[in-house]
Amino acid sequence: MKEEIDALESNNTWFVVTLPLGKVPIGCKWVYKIKYKANGDVEHFKARLVAKGFNQREEVNFVNTFSSVAKLVTARTVLAFAFIFSGHFIKWMCTMHFCKSKYDYSMFTKHQGNYIVVLLVYVDDLLITDSNEVMIMELKHILNGNFKMKDIGELKYFLGLEVIRSKEGILLNQRKYTLELIEETGIGGAKPAITPLEQNKKLITAKYDETLCGDEKLLQDKSVFQRLIGGLIYLTHTRPDIAYVVHFLSQFMHKPKQSHLELH
């Protein structure tokens, strides 16, 4: 917690001012999180001091909000670069002669001769890769001098993706994410199937049931089905073999039935 306070103060996150008459200050609270490694071991404990955003009013307490969130396809591209090469922050990056990507505003690049350094931002996490090790060390030194940062070393786990390196390249998998999804949905005892979907399997919508006076009821809590499909959609980034069945089932997210849930 002390490290968090020190980091906020060193980054000039706030300024102490006199409270205007008739105004009520927005409170804050501590949020604690345990960050795990890809194998499930505890990596470190995190403490974040955050404002109680639910008490804020637009145009009164804030005008707009923005957090850099890189697209997953961009993250995969940056990892590919890594193998080939073996707000306030954005303005600062521009002063350091970094160019912001037109396709993903969370990615910055800088060319120096025949070398290029790529930096990817995801809220408060940074991915850095370069074709020159010296440029990486220089960038880390400059960043640490302007922002309170912690270098956690070589990338191993990011956004639910486990990163495994070999001589042939970089392998991405979502094993830990998959196990967590199985545990959350309670399907650990399900039998494995040869294919994600039976051949010629047909499912009908709730609207079609109403037309035929069908008696199959809707799920009482449709959020269970929606969370499952959302999780599976994210899993298709490394499991394209389930893409068809996942997108097929996503057609029923608005009014899912028991038969739709049992298909998984």
N, C-alpha and C positions, 0 to 999 in steps of 0.2 A: 504493500500500500504506500509505503514511503517512496519507493521507486516511482510509482505512478504520479504522486504529488510532485516529486522533483522533476519528472519529465514534463508535466503540464506547465510548471513554472518556468523551466528552461526554454520551452517552446513559446512562451508568452501567450498561452492559451486564453488568459483573462487579464483584466485590469481592474483593480479595486477602485470603485467610484462611490460617490454619495447616492443613496437611493432617492430617486425623485419622489416628490410628494404625491400621495394617492396611488402609488404603485406597489405591487406585491411581488417580492422576488420569487423566481422559480427555484424550487428546491432541487436537490441532487441526491443520488444514492450510489452505493457501491454494488457492482456486479462482479461476482466471482465465477471463474471458469477454470476447469482443468483441461489442459491441452495434452492430448495423447499422441503417441507415436503410431505409425502404421500397424505395428504388432500389438497395440493395445496397452503398452507400458506408459506410465505417466512421464511426460516430457518436462513440463513445468506448470506452475500455478499462475494464473493471471488474475489481476484485480483491476477493474476499470471504474473510474468515477464518471458517471453520466448524469446529464440533466433529466429531470422528470418531464419528458417531452409531451406527455398527455395533458400537462397543465398549460402548455403554451398555446397562444392564439396567433394565427397567421396575420401578418401585417402589423401586429402589436409586439410580439416577442421575437419574431423572425420574418424575413422577407422571402427567402428561398433556401433550400437545403441541397447539398450535393456531397456525395461521397464517391470517389473514383472506384468503380467496380469493373474490372476487366472482363471481357467476354471470354468464355471458356475456349472458344476456337483460337483466340489470340494467345491465351496461355499455352495452348498446345504448339502454336507456331513458335513462340519464344523458346519453348523446350527443344524444339527442332533446331533452332539457331544454336542453342547451347551445345548440342551434340556436334553440329557442323564446325563450330568454333572451338571444340573440346574446351481551386481556391488559392491560398498562400503558397502552397507547395507548387502548383502549376505555374504561377508567376515566377517563382524561384527557378524552376526548371528551365523556363524560357531565357532567364538571364544567364544561365549556364550554357546557353547555345544548344539546348536540346530542342528537337522538333517534335511537336505533338502529332500523332498519327491522325489522318483524316478519317480512318475507318474505325478506330477505337481510341477514344480520347483518354484512355487510361494507359496508353503505351507511348513512351518517349524514346527517341533515337538520337544518337549523336555520331557523326562521322569525323574521323581524324585520319587523314591519309587513306591508307587501304584498310583501316580498322573501323569497326562500328561497335558501339555499346548500346544495348537495348535494356530499358527499364520498364517494368510493368507494375502498376499500382492496383491493389485490391484493398480498399478501405485503409487500414493501417499496416498492411503487409506489402513488401516490395520484393520483386524478382529482378535480379540483375544478371545479365549474361553479356559476354564480350568475346571478341576474337583476340583480345590482348589482355593478359593477366594484369599487367601494370595499370591499364586504364580502369580495370575493376577496382583495384586497391585505391587508386586516386579518387574514384567516385565515392567509395565507401568512406574514405577519410573526409571528403568534403561534406557528404550527407551528415555524418556524425558530428561535424563541427557546426552545422546549422540546425539540426533536428536531433532530439534524443532518440537514439536508435540502438537496437541490439542485433548483432550479427549472429544468426543461428547456424551459419555454415552452409554446407552443400544441401541443396533441396532434396528432401526425401518424401515429404507429404504436403499436398497443397490442394485445397478445395475438394477434399474427398478422393483425390488421386494419389496413389502411391507411385513414386518415381524410382525405378530400378535401372541402374546403368550397367552396361556390359560393353565388350569390344565391338559388338554388332550395332549398338545404338542405345536408345532410351526406351524402356518399356513402361507403359502406363497401365495400371490396373486399379480396380475399385473393390478389392477384396474386403477391406475393413468396412467400407461403406455398405457393401452387400450384406455382410453379416449383421450389421446394425439394422438394416432394413428388414431382414428376416426376423430378427428378435423383436423389433417394434410391431410387426404385423402378426407375430405369433404363428408363423407357418414353418417353424423349424422341423416339425415332424412330417412335413409333406414329402411324398415320394418323388424322386427325380423323374423327369419325362424326357423322351428322346427328342421331341420337337416342342417348341413353345406353345403351339396351337394345333389341335386335331385338324386333319384335312377335312375340308368342306363343313367346318363347324359354323353354325348359323346362330346368331343372337338377334333378338328383336328389342326394339325400344319400348319404353313405357307408353309412349303415345300410340304405338301400333297395338299394344295390349288393350288400350281403351277403346280402340276402334273395333276390336274383335271380342270385347267384353272379357278379356283375360282376367284371371284371378291372382296372378303373381303380384305380391306386394313389393313396394319399394323398400330399400334399406332404411331403417329408422335413422341411422346416422350416416349420411352419405359422405361425410368428411373422411371416414375410414377408407373408402374406395378412392376418393380424390387424392388423399395423401399417398396411397400406395401407387397410383398411376403417376403422380408427380415424381415420386422417388424412382420409379422405373424409367421414366423419361430421361432423368439425369443419368441413369445407369447405362443408357444406350450409347453414351459417349465412348465407352470401351467395350460394349456388348452390342454391336450392330445387328447380331443375329436375332435379337428380341425386338427390334425396332418395329417390325410389321404388326406383331400382336399387341404391342403397347399402344401404338397409334390406333389400332382397330378398337381396342377397349376404351380409349380416350373419348370416343364418340358418345359414350354413355355416362360421362362424368356428371352431366346436369341432373339426370334422374336415374341413378344406378339401381339395379335390382339384385336380388340374391344370386341369381344365375350368373350375373356379370362378375360378382365377387368370387364365386366358387370356381370360376374358370382359371384363376391364377394358381 
